[in-house]
Amino acid sequence: MYYISWNSVAIDNYLLMCHIQLTLHHCCCQDQVLSKILRKCQAIILLDVSYTRISNASICSLARHSSTLRWLSLAYCCSFTEKGLYYLEACHGCCRLSHLDLSGCVQISFNGYSSMASCCSELRTLILNDLPTLTDSCLSVLSENNHNLQKLSVVDCPTLTDIAFEAVAMCINLNMLKIEGNSNLTETTLRALSQNCGRLKHMRIKNCAQVNNTSLGFLSSLHNLTVLNLSQCPRVGESGIKSLAEGNCGPKLRELNLSSCSLVGDRSLQKLAQRCCCLLYLNLSYCNSITNEGLEYLSGLPSLISLDLTAANVQDQGLISLGFIDMLQQLSLSENTAITDKGIQMLFQHAELLQDLDISHCPLLTDAAILALANCCSYLTSLNVAGCPKKSCSCHQSTTSRVHI
């Protein structure tokens, strides 16, 4: 398998019948050159022309010379129009595509998506990020023609509603779904997904204002869910996390992001510690309802290796509890303004495996804490102390020989 960059001026004859992955993103790519490449290389399986100015001429070349193409990115290509996509449909081009990225192609309307749906019915991955005008009908027509879809990303598509997502829920093989920046998504969508998409493993439902505790009750029934991002969902709270932890997915969760879920508190951490025994990564940044009592529960997570407590109101007493998380390797305590040298020293009496520590913007920390970390933590290789005003230059110089600061 060969990779050809834009710097390749000539295409050797022996490559013409090989499987080729062609990446031209951010290149000054001219239509006539791309057309010549497509015409000569009869076995291109991957084509990335994202962030280029290709026009309808290139799309027409794709229609005629894309019988082997499996992977296509047209992300942020805004110079082609729906006329090119109509030609693609008429010539039955790209009919074997399994991966399609149309992120940022704001010029495409329903007719264009309808053309793509007609000629691309074997998609497994569909990426439609950064499309503020993407409508329910556009996503629905693509979903209805691609029932074997496995991965879908619609980040920053704020106009989509439950209507589109219910159509997506009919793709029963879906295993990854990313939705971000959508205030229209409600529990109706999550109910449909939980009923139809039992293979979901990875869900990112970020900055979706209407996702609430009832919504998490539906997600809890997903047997295969291992990665869940609920960051910036302000209505997620204690009862929702309780349902999630006690549901089918609780014991299988490996990664959970609750950043900026301000209603998440100590009872949530208690339930996670009781049920989520396989949790490896936990993000509680900006969850300022957590107290020292809640942090004590985290020591009950035997597999936890990464914990983010940025701006989570952590105090010295809470650091003692964190030291008893046996497998912890990565910890962020950035922006916790009450942490002192004493707390850091108590943390490292037990946190023997810690490799990466972020204590940036903790204004009470001095050289004493930093030197103690560098000298006592044999596995520590990365330490972030930016924005600690009491840190001296001499301390920085004495610790950089072993620890990257």
C-alpha positions as CSV (number, residue, x, y, z in Angstrom):
1,M,0.0,0.0,0.0
2,Y,1.5,3.3,-1.1
3,Y,1.1,6.9,0.2
4,I,1.5,9.7,-2.3
5,S,1.8,13.3,-1.3
6,W,1.4,16.4,-3.4
7,N,5.2,16.6,-3.7
8,S,5.1,13.5,-6.0
9,V,5.5,15.1,-9.4
10,A,5.5,11.8,-11.4
11,I,3.6,8.6,-10.8
12,D,5.6,5.6,-11.7
13,N,4.0,3.0,-14.0
14,Y,4.5,0.2,-11.4
15,L,2.2,2.2,-9.0
16,L,-0.7,2.5,-11.4
17,M,-2.3,-0.8,-10.5
18,C,-1.4,-0.8,-6.8
19,H,-3.7,0.2,-3.9
20,I,-2.9,3.9,-3.3
21,Q,-3.8,6.2,-0.5
22,L,-3.6,9.8,-1.8
23,T,-3.5,12.7,0.6
24,L,-3.7,16.2,-0.8
25,H,-5.3,18.1,2.1
26,H,-4.3,21.8,2.4
27,C,-2.6,21.6,-1.0
28,C,-3.0,24.0,-3.9
29,C,-4.6,21.3,-5.9
30,Q,-5.8,22.0,-9.5
31,D,-8.7,20.2,-11.1
32,Q,-6.7,19.1,-14.2
33,V,-3.9,17.6,-12.1
34,L,-6.3,15.7,-9.9
35,S,-8.2,14.5,-12.9
36,K,-5.0,13.2,-14.5
37,I,-4.1,11.4,-11.3
38,L,-7.5,9.8,-11.1
39,R,-7.4,8.8,-14.7
40,K,-4.0,7.1,-14.5
41,C,-4.2,5.6,-11.0
42,Q,-6.9,2.9,-11.4
43,A,-6.8,1.6,-7.8
44,I,-7.0,4.5,-5.4
45,I,-8.7,3.4,-2.2
46,L,-8.3,6.6,-0.1
47,L,-8.5,10.2,-1.3
48,D,-8.2,13.1,1.1
49,V,-8.7,16.5,-0.7
50,S,-9.9,18.3,2.4
51,Y,-9.3,22.1,2.6
52,T,-8.6,22.3,-1.2
53,R,-10.4,24.4,-3.9
54,I,-11.4,21.5,-6.1
55,S,-14.5,22.3,-8.2
56,N,-17.1,20.3,-10.1
57,A,-14.5,19.2,-12.6
58,S,-12.8,17.1,-10.0
59,I,-16.1,15.7,-8.8
60,C,-16.9,14.7,-12.3
61,S,-13.5,12.9,-12.6
62,L,-14.4,11.1,-9.3
63,A,-17.6,10.0,-10.9
64,R,-15.8,8.4,-13.8
65,H,-12.7,7.0,-12.1
66,S,-13.7,6.0,-8.5
67,S,-14.6,2.3,-8.8
68,T,-12.1,1.3,-6.2
69,L,-12.5,4.3,-3.8
70,R,-13.4,3.3,-0.2
71,W,-12.4,6.5,1.8
72,L,-13.2,10.1,0.7
73,S,-12.7,13.4,2.5
74,L,-14.2,16.5,0.9
75,A,-14.1,18.4,4.2
76,Y,-14.1,22.1,3.9
77,C,-14.1,22.0,0.1
78,C,-16.5,24.8,-0.7
79,S,-15.8,25.4,-4.4
80,F,-17.8,22.5,-5.8
81,T,-21.6,22.7,-6.1
82,E,-24.6,20.3,-6.1
83,K,-24.2,20.1,-9.9
84,G,-21.1,18.0,-9.4
85,L,-22.8,15.8,-6.8
86,Y,-25.7,15.3,-9.3
87,Y,-23.2,14.1,-11.9
88,L,-21.7,11.8,-9.3
89,E,-25.2,10.3,-8.9
90,A,-25.9,10.0,-12.6
91,C,-22.6,8.2,-13.2
92,H,-23.0,5.9,-10.2
93,G,-19.6,7.1,-8.9
94,C,-18.2,6.4,-5.5
95,C,-20.7,3.5,-5.1
96,R,-18.3,1.5,-3.0
97,L,-17.4,4.2,-0.4
98,S,-17.4,3.1,3.2
99,H,-16.0,6.4,4.7
100,L,-17.3,9.9,3.7
101,D,-16.4,13.3,5.3
102,L,-18.4,16.3,4.2
103,S,-17.6,18.5,7.2
104,G,-17.7,22.2,6.5
105,C,-19.3,21.9,3.1
106,V,-22.0,24.5,3.8
107,Q,-22.9,24.9,0.1
108,I,-24.7,21.5,0.0
109,S,-28.4,21.5,0.5
110,F,-31.0,18.6,0.5
111,N,-30.6,18.0,-3.2
112,G,-26.9,17.4,-2.9
113,Y,-27.3,15.1,0.1
114,S,-30.0,13.2,-1.8
115,S,-27.6,12.7,-4.7
116,M,-24.9,11.4,-2.3
117,A,-27.3,9.1,-0.6
118,S,-28.4,7.6,-4.0
119,C,-24.8,6.7,-5.1
120,C,-23.3,6.0,-1.6
121,S,-25.3,3.3,0.1
122,E,-22.5,1.2,1.7
123,L,-21.2,3.9,4.1
124,R,-19.9,2.7,7.4
125,T,-18.5,6.0,8.6
126,L,-20.2,9.4,8.0
127,I,-18.7,12.7,9.2
128,L,-20.8,15.9,9.0
129,N,-19.2,18.3,11.4
130,D,-19.3,22.0,11.4
131,L,-22.5,22.3,9.3
132,P,-24.7,25.0,10.9
133,T,-27.4,24.7,8.2
134,L,-27.6,20.9,8.1
135,T,-31.3,20.0,8.3
136,D,-33.2,17.0,9.6
137,S,-34.1,16.0,6.0
138,C,-30.5,16.0,4.9
139,L,-29.3,13.7,7.6
140,S,-32.4,11.5,7.3
141,V,-32.0,10.8,3.6
142,L,-28.4,9.7,4.2
143,S,-29.3,7.5,7.2
144,E,-32.2,5.9,5.4
145,N,-30.0,4.8,2.5
146,N,-27.2,3.5,4.7
147,H,-28.7,1.1,7.2
148,N,-25.2,-0.5,7.8
149,L,-23.8,2.8,9.1
150,Q,-21.5,2.2,12.1
151,K,-20.0,5.6,12.9
152,L,-21.6,9.0,12.7
153,S,-20.3,12.4,13.8
154,V,-22.4,15.5,13.7
155,V,-20.4,18.0,15.8
156,D,-21.6,21.6,15.7
157,C,-24.8,20.9,13.7
158,P,-27.2,22.9,15.9
159,T,-30.3,22.8,13.7
160,L,-30.7,19.0,13.9
161,T,-33.6,17.7,16.0
162,D,-35.0,14.5,17.3
163,I,-36.6,13.8,13.9
164,A,-33.1,13.3,12.3
165,F,-31.7,11.3,15.2
166,E,-34.7,9.0,15.2
167,A,-33.9,8.2,11.6
168,V,-30.3,7.6,12.6
169,A,-31.5,5.2,15.3
170,M,-32.8,2.9,12.6
171,C,-29.1,2.1,11.8
172,I,-29.0,-0.8,14.1
173,N,-25.2,-1.5,13.5
174,L,-24.3,2.0,14.9
175,N,-21.4,1.6,17.4
176,M,-20.1,5.2,17.6
177,L,-22.1,8.4,17.7
178,K,-20.7,12.0,18.3
179,I,-23.2,14.9,18.8
180,E,-22.0,18.2,20.1
181,G,-23.4,21.7,20.4
182,N,-27.1,20.7,19.9
183,S,-29.8,22.2,22.2
184,N,-32.6,20.4,20.3
185,L,-31.7,16.8,21.2
186,T,-34.0,15.4,23.9
187,E,-34.6,12.1,25.7
188,T,-36.7,11.1,22.7
189,T,-33.5,10.5,20.7
190,L,-31.8,8.7,23.5
191,R,-34.8,6.4,24.0
192,A,-34.8,5.5,20.3
193,L,-31.1,4.8,20.4
194,S,-31.3,2.6,23.4
195,Q,-34.1,0.6,21.9
196,N,-32.6,0.1,18.5
197,C,-28.8,0.5,18.7
198,G,-27.7,-2.1,21.1
199,R,-24.2,-2.2,19.6
200,L,-23.3,1.4,20.6
201,K,-19.9,1.4,22.3
202,H,-18.8,5.0,22.1
203,M,-21.1,8.0,22.6
204,R,-20.2,11.7,22.8
205,I,-23.2,13.8,23.7
206,K,-21.4,17.1,24.5
207,N,-22.9,20.5,25.2
208,C,-26.5,19.3,24.6
209,A,-28.5,21.4,27.0
210,Q,-31.7,19.3,27.1
211,V,-30.0,16.0,28.0
212,N,-31.1,15.2,31.5
213,N,-31.3,12.5,34.2
214,T,-34.1,10.7,32.4
215,S,-32.0,10.6,29.3
216,L,-29.3,8.8,31.2
217,G,-31.8,6.2,32.3
218,F,-32.3,5.2,28.7
219,L,-28.5,5.1,28.0
220,S,-28.0,2.8,31.0
221,S,-29.6,-0.1,29.2
222,L,-26.9,-0.2,26.5
223,H,-24.9,-3.4,27.2
224,N,-21.9,-2.5,25.1
225,L,-21.3,1.1,26.0
226,T,-17.7,1.6,27.2
227,V,-17.0,5.3,26.3
228,L,-19.4,8.1,27.3
229,N,-18.8,11.9,27.1
230,L,-21.5,14.0,28.7
231,S,-19.4,17.1,29.2
232,Q,-21.2,20.5,29.3
233,C,-24.6,18.9,29.7
234,P,-25.8,21.2,32.6
235,R,-29.0,19.1,33.5
236,V,-27.1,15.9,34.2
237,G,-27.0,15.3,38.0
238,E,-27.0,12.8,40.8
239,S,-30.0,10.7,39.8
240,G,-28.8,10.4,36.2
241,I,-25.4,9.1,37.2
242,K,-27.0,6.7,39.6
243,S,-29.2,5.3,36.8
244,L,-26.1,5.0,34.5
245,A,-24.0,3.3,37.1
246,E,-26.7,0.8,38.2
247,G,-27.7,0.0,34.6
248,N,-26.3,-2.6,32.2
249,C,-23.4,-0.3,31.0
250,G,-22.1,0.6,34.5
251,P,-19.7,-2.3,35.0
252,K,-18.5,-2.0,31.4
253,L,-17.7,1.7,31.3
254,R,-14.1,2.4,30.7
255,E,-14.1,6.2,30.0
256,L,-16.5,8.8,31.4
257,N,-16.4,12.5,30.9
258,L,-18.6,14.7,33.1
259,S,-16.7,17.9,32.7
260,S,-18.7,21.0,33.6
261,C,-21.7,19.0,34.8
262,S,-22.1,21.2,37.9
263,L,-24.9,19.1,39.4
264,V,-22.7,16.1,39.7
265,G,-21.7,15.6,43.4
266,D,-20.5,13.2,46.0
267,R,-23.4,10.7,45.6
268,S,-22.5,10.4,42.0
269,L,-19.0,9.4,42.8
270,Q,-20.2,6.9,45.4
271,K,-22.3,5.1,42.8
272,L,-19.4,5.1,40.2
273,A,-17.1,3.6,42.8
274,Q,-19.6,0.9,43.7
275,R,-20.5,-0.2,40.1
276,C,-18.0,1.0,37.6
277,C,-15.1,-1.3,38.4
278,C,-13.6,-1.1,34.9
279,L,-13.4,2.7,34.7
280,L,-10.0,3.8,33.4
281,Y,-10.5,7.5,32.5
282,L,-12.7,9.9,34.5
283,N,-13.0,13.6,33.8
284,L,-14.6,15.7,36.6
285,S,-13.2,19.0,35.7
286,Y,-15.3,22.0,36.7
287,C,-17.6,19.8,38.8
288,N,-17.5,22.2,41.7
289,S,-20.2,20.4,43.8
290,I,-17.7,17.7,44.7
291,T,-16.3,17.7,48.3
292,N,-13.6,15.9,50.2
293,E,-16.2,13.2,51.0
294,G,-16.8,12.5,47.3
295,L,-13.1,12.2,46.6
296,E,-12.8,9.5,49.2
297,Y,-15.0,7.3,47.1
298,L,-12.7,7.4,44.1
299,S,-10.2,5.2,45.9
300,G,-12.8,2.4,45.3
301,L,-12.1,2.5,41.5
302,P,-9.4,-0.2,41.2
303,S,-8.7,0.3,37.5
304,L,-8.6,4.1,37.3
305,I,-5.4,5.4,35.6
306,S,-6.4,9.0,34.6
307,L,-8.3,11.6,36.6
308,D,-9.1,15.2,35.7
309,L,-10.1,17.4,38.6
310,T,-9.4,20.8,37.0
311,A,-11.2,23.5,38.9
312,A,-13.1,21.0,40.9
313,N,-12.7,22.8,44.3
314,V,-10.2,20.2,45.5
315,Q,-8.6,20.9,48.9
316,D,-5.7,19.3,50.8
317,Q,-7.8,16.8,52.6
318,G,-9.1,15.5,49.4
319,L,-5.6,14.9,48.1
320,I,-5.0,12.3,50.8
321,S,-7.8,10.2,49.3
322,L,-6.5,10.5,45.8
323,G,-3.2,9.0,46.9
324,F,-5.0,5.7,47.6
325,I,-6.1,5.3,43.9
326,D,-3.7,2.4,43.4
327,M,-3.3,2.5,39.6
328,L,-3.4,6.3,39.0
329,Q,-0.9,7.5,36.4
330,Q,-2.3,10.8,35.2
331,L,-3.8,13.5,37.4
332,S,-4.8,17.1,36.7
333,L,-5.3,19.4,39.6
334,S,-5.1,22.6,37.6
335,E,-6.9,25.7,38.9
336,N,-7.6,24.4,42.4
337,T,-6.7,27.5,44.3
338,A,-6.9,26.0,47.8
339,I,-4.2,23.3,47.3
340,T,-1.0,23.9,49.3
341,D,2.4,22.3,49.6
342,K,1.2,20.1,52.5
343,G,-1.6,18.6,50.4
344,I,0.8,17.7,47.5
345,Q,3.2,16.1,49.9
346,M,0.5,14.0,51.4
347,L,-0.7,13.0,48.0
348,F,2.7,11.5,47.1
349,Q,3.1,9.5,50.2
350,H,1.0,6.9,48.4
351,A,0.6,7.8,44.7
352,E,3.6,5.9,43.7
353,L,2.7,5.2,40.0
354,L,1.9,8.8,39.0
355,Q,3.6,9.7,35.7
356,D,1.9,12.9,34.6
357,L,0.8,15.7,37.0
358,D,-0.8,19.1,36.2
359,I,-0.8,21.5,39.1
360,S,-0.8,24.7,36.9
361,H,-2.5,27.8,38.2
362,C,-2.5,26.6,41.8
363,P,-1.3,29.9,43.4
364,L,-0.5,28.6,46.9
365,L,2.1,26.1,45.7
366,T,5.8,26.9,46.2
367,D,9.2,25.4,45.4
368,A,8.8,23.0,48.4
369,A,6.0,21.1,46.7
370,I,7.7,21.0,43.3
371,L,11.0,19.7,44.7
372,A,9.2,17.1,46.7
373,L,7.5,15.8,43.6
374,A,10.6,15.7,41.5
375,N,12.6,13.9,44.2
376,C,10.1,11.5,45.7
377,C,8.1,10.3,42.6
378,S,10.3,7.9,40.8
379,Y,7.8,7.4,37.9
380,L,7.0,11.1,37.4
381,T,8.0,12.3,33.9
382,S,5.8,15.2,33.2
383,L,4.9,18.1,35.5
384,N,2.9,21.2,34.6
385,V,3.5,24.1,37.0
386,A,2.6,27.0,34.7
387,G,0.9,29.9,36.5
388,C,2.2,29.1,40.0
389,P,3.5,32.5,41.0
390,K,5.5,31.3,44.0
391,K,7.7,29.0,41.9
392,S,11.3,30.2,41.4
393,C,13.5,29.8,38.3
394,S,16.1,27.9,40.3
395,C,13.5,25.3,41.3
396,H,12.6,24.9,37.6
397,Q,16.3,24.3,36.6
398,S,16.9,21.8,39.3
399,T,14.0,19.5,38.3
400,T,14.1,19.6,34.5
401,S,17.0,17.0,34.4
402,R,14.5,14.2,35.1
403,V,11.0,15.6,34.9
404,H,9.7,17.4,31.8
405,I,8.2,20.8,33.0
